[in-house]
Amino acid sequence: MAARQILVVEDERPIRDMIAFGLRRAGFEVREAADARAARAALADRRPELLVVDWMLPDTSGLEFTRALKRERDTRDLPVIMLTARAEEADKVAGLEGGADDYLTKPFSLRELVARINAVLRRAEGGAEGESLTADGLEIDRAAHRVSARGRAIALGPTEYRLLEFFMTHPDRVYSREQLLDRVWGGNVYVEERTIDVHIRRLRKALEEHGCDHFVQTVRGTGYRFSTRVEGG
């Protein structure tokens, strides 16, 4: 089996070397970039399966770089883990809303980084089943890992895909944030419950232009449900 390819975008050479060394020991194929420009060149040369991006880069912020990737058709589905010394909740939310699939604050252990990379890659792979899921014009082709609404493609990040897939396989049931963390992220991944709200907003935004955002409903004081019926709550 070929090694999974990771692109590490970090301007501080000692930190970049440490991350690359640890990821190679964990069995990944690693390429390195010191800034956003070098990362762009690396992406043009060969597409990785995941990016590890530092928030503070010399030519642009990692947040702006991630936002730019998520705006472009060829890179918007690339999973991104953001690294930063910023530990405030507002910074974490900004990183997640900017398109990052996970957020890790410095200092961190290589073991935790590897665990988070594996978790994000699992979410990116989606379900193993081959059948399609449909709900009032919204469709997930699980074999092709594609989402569409009445024939029009919808671009989702790996976490939003997994959320939608879970919702569509469990319609009309209310799930708390804790339950969604356990069922979508997995019990061994350290993710804050606030993260759920960020990804729900990103999922709704992607569905909005196709008129399907109301399928993902907030149940006040409880959590979220997926339903094609319009209900109060």
PLY file of the C-alpha trace (Angstrom):
ply
format ascii 1.0
element vertex 233
property float x
property float y
property float z
element edge 232
property int vertex1
property int vertex2
end_header
0.00 0.00 0.00
1.40 3.40 -0.98
2.23 5.85 1.79
-0.24 8.66 2.38
1.12 12.00 1.16
1.24 14.99 3.51
2.35 18.54 2.69
3.74 20.41 5.71
3.64 24.23 5.36
5.73 25.72 8.17
8.28 28.52 7.97
10.29 27.64 11.10
12.83 25.08 9.93
13.33 23.25 13.27
9.57 22.78 13.73
9.14 21.72 10.09
11.97 19.21 10.37
10.54 17.80 13.60
7.07 17.38 12.08
8.42 15.85 8.87
10.64 13.43 10.80
7.76 12.32 13.02
5.33 11.87 10.14
7.86 9.86 8.12
8.41 7.61 11.12
4.63 7.14 11.24
4.68 5.92 7.64
3.65 9.04 5.73
5.31 10.45 2.64
6.11 14.06 3.50
6.84 17.11 1.38
7.75 20.46 2.90
7.11 24.13 2.12
8.36 27.19 3.99
5.64 29.57 2.81
2.39 29.76 0.86
4.18 30.36 -2.45
6.27 27.21 -2.07
3.15 25.33 -1.01
1.38 26.46 -4.19
4.27 25.14 -6.28
4.16 21.83 -4.42
0.41 21.55 -4.97
0.83 22.21 -8.68
3.49 19.53 -8.88
1.57 16.84 -7.02
-1.61 16.81 -4.98
-1.19 15.61 -1.39
-3.88 13.88 0.62
-3.70 16.37 3.50
-1.99 19.66 4.39
-0.57 20.65 7.76
-0.46 24.47 7.70
1.02 26.88 10.24
-1.06 29.98 10.95
1.92 32.36 10.81
3.60 32.23 7.40
5.97 34.91 6.04
4.09 35.77 2.84
0.49 35.37 4.00
-1.29 33.92 7.00
-2.03 30.22 7.03
-5.66 31.18 7.59
-5.78 33.25 4.39
-3.94 30.51 2.51
-6.48 27.92 3.70
-9.39 30.19 2.78
-7.93 30.60 -0.71
-7.60 26.84 -1.12
-11.23 26.34 -0.10
-12.39 28.89 -2.69
-10.72 27.07 -5.59
-12.33 24.14 -7.35
-9.19 22.02 -7.57
-8.22 22.33 -3.90
-11.39 23.03 -1.92
-11.81 19.40 -0.89
-8.23 19.05 0.39
-8.20 18.36 4.15
-6.26 20.92 6.20
-5.00 20.76 9.77
-3.95 24.16 11.10
-1.09 24.61 13.58
-0.85 27.73 15.70
0.23 29.18 19.01
-3.16 30.94 19.21
-5.18 29.11 21.85
-8.17 31.42 22.29
-11.58 30.03 21.37
-12.16 32.87 18.89
-8.97 31.91 17.04
-9.99 28.26 16.90
-13.40 29.18 15.52
-11.77 31.51 12.96
-9.49 28.69 11.82
-12.34 26.21 11.48
-14.62 28.69 9.76
-11.75 29.55 7.43
-11.81 26.01 6.11
-9.51 24.02 8.41
-10.74 20.53 9.21
-8.90 20.44 12.52
-6.90 22.81 14.71
-3.88 22.00 16.87
-2.25 24.49 19.24
1.47 24.67 19.93
3.16 23.04 21.71
1.75 19.69 20.61
2.94 16.10 20.58
3.72 14.32 17.34
1.59 11.44 18.57
-1.46 13.71 18.78
-0.73 15.21 15.36
-0.52 11.73 13.80
-3.80 10.76 15.50
-5.53 13.86 14.18
-4.16 13.34 10.67
-5.44 9.76 10.65
-8.84 10.87 11.93
-9.21 13.59 9.27
-8.12 11.18 6.53
-10.71 8.65 7.70
-13.39 11.32 7.50
-12.17 12.31 4.05
-12.54 8.75 2.81
-16.21 8.70 3.73
-18.33 5.57 3.87
-17.20 2.30 2.39
-20.67 1.37 1.19
-21.36 1.67 -2.50
-25.01 2.66 -2.53
-26.30 6.17 -3.01
-28.25 8.16 -0.46
-31.07 10.44 -1.60
-33.38 12.91 0.13
-35.69 15.22 -1.80
-33.25 15.92 -4.65
-30.11 15.80 -2.48
-27.87 12.83 -3.30
-24.65 11.29 -2.01
-22.85 8.90 -4.35
-20.88 7.03 -1.71
-18.81 5.01 -4.17
-17.64 8.16 -5.98
-17.65 10.29 -2.81
-19.72 12.99 -4.54
-22.63 15.12 -3.38
-25.17 16.73 -5.68
-28.55 18.46 -5.60
-30.81 17.86 -8.57
-27.80 17.03 -10.70
-25.66 20.00 -9.60
-22.43 19.15 -7.79
-21.91 20.37 -4.22
-18.35 20.78 -2.94
-17.94 19.69 0.68
-14.92 19.32 2.89
-14.30 15.87 4.38
-15.87 16.68 7.76
-18.97 18.24 6.21
-19.27 15.20 3.93
-19.15 12.85 6.92
-21.71 14.95 8.79
-24.09 14.94 5.84
-23.58 11.23 5.27
-24.34 10.50 8.92
-27.42 12.73 8.89
-28.77 11.17 5.68
-28.34 7.66 7.07
-30.12 8.69 10.29
-32.92 11.04 9.18
-35.53 12.62 11.46
-33.60 11.77 14.63
-32.21 14.42 16.96
-28.54 14.12 17.95
-26.76 16.12 20.63
-23.35 17.65 19.94
-21.77 14.99 22.13
-23.44 12.22 20.12
-22.35 13.76 16.82
-18.76 14.04 18.07
-18.81 10.37 18.99
-20.52 9.15 15.80
-18.81 11.39 13.22
-15.42 12.19 14.75
-14.99 9.05 16.86
-14.54 8.62 20.57
-10.74 8.78 20.54
-10.40 12.21 18.90
-10.08 15.34 21.02
-12.52 17.83 19.53
-14.48 20.52 21.36
-18.27 20.49 21.11
-18.18 24.05 19.72
-16.51 22.56 16.65
-19.82 20.91 15.73
-21.52 24.30 15.35
-18.78 25.53 13.02
-19.05 22.52 10.73
-22.85 22.66 10.78
-22.65 26.27 9.56
-20.22 25.26 6.82
-22.49 22.41 5.74
-25.54 24.66 5.64
-23.66 27.30 3.65
-22.69 24.70 1.03
-26.28 23.47 0.82
-27.84 26.94 0.83
-27.31 27.81 -2.84
-29.05 24.56 -3.76
-32.03 25.22 -1.50
-31.23 22.33 0.84
-29.86 24.12 3.89
-33.17 23.77 5.77
-32.68 19.99 5.83
-30.13 20.47 8.64
-32.29 21.68 11.51
-31.39 23.04 14.93
-33.42 21.63 17.82
-33.06 24.21 20.56
-31.55 22.93 23.77
-30.93 19.49 22.28
-28.83 19.42 19.10
-29.41 18.84 15.39
-31.42 16.64 13.08
-31.69 16.05 9.33
-35.19 16.14 7.90
-36.77 17.07 4.59
-39.88 18.11 6.53
-40.03 21.69 7.76
-40.58 21.56 11.50
-40.46 24.09 14.28
-37.67 24.04 16.86
0 1
1 2
2 3
3 4
4 5
5 6
6 7
7 8
8 9
9 10
10 11
11 12
12 13
13 14
14 15
15 16
16 17
17 18
18 19
19 20
20 21
21 22
22 23
23 24
24 25
25 26
26 27
27 28
28 29
29 30
30 31
31 32
32 33
33 34
34 35
35 36
36 37
37 38
38 39
39 40
40 41
41 42
42 43
43 44
44 45
45 46
46 47
47 48
48 49
49 50
50 51
51 52
52 53
53 54
54 55
55 56
56 57
57 58
58 59
59 60
60 61
61 62
62 63
63 64
64 65
65 66
66 67
67 68
68 69
69 70
70 71
71 72
72 73
73 74
74 75
75 76
76 77
77 78
78 79
79 80
80 81
81 82
82 83
83 84
84 85
85 86
86 87
87 88
88 89
89 90
90 91
91 92
92 93
93 94
94 95
95 96
96 97
97 98
98 99
99 100
100 101
101 102
102 103
103 104
104 105
105 106
106 107
107 108
108 109
109 110
110 111
111 112
112 113
113 114
114 115
115 116
116 117
117 118
118 119
119 120
120 121
121 122
122 123
123 124
124 125
125 126
126 127
127 128
128 129
129 130
130 131
131 132
132 133
133 134
134 135
135 136
136 137
137 138
138 139
139 140
140 141
141 142
142 143
143 144
144 145
145 146
146 147
147 148
148 149
149 150
150 151
151 152
152 153
153 154
154 155
155 156
156 157
157 158
158 159
159 160
160 161
161 162
162 163
163 164
164 165
165 166
166 167
167 168
168 169
169 170
170 171
171 172
172 173
173 174
174 175
175 176
176 177
177 178
178 179
179 180
180 181
181 182
182 183
183 184
184 185
185 186
186 187
187 188
188 189
189 190
190 191
191 192
192 193
193 194
194 195
195 196
196 197
197 198
198 199
199 200
200 201
201 202
202 203
203 204
204 205
205 206
206 207
207 208
208 209
209 210
210 211
211 212
212 213
213 214
214 215
215 216
216 217
217 218
218 219
219 220
220 221
221 222
222 223
223 224
224 225
225 226
226 227
227 228
228 229
229 230
230 231
231 232
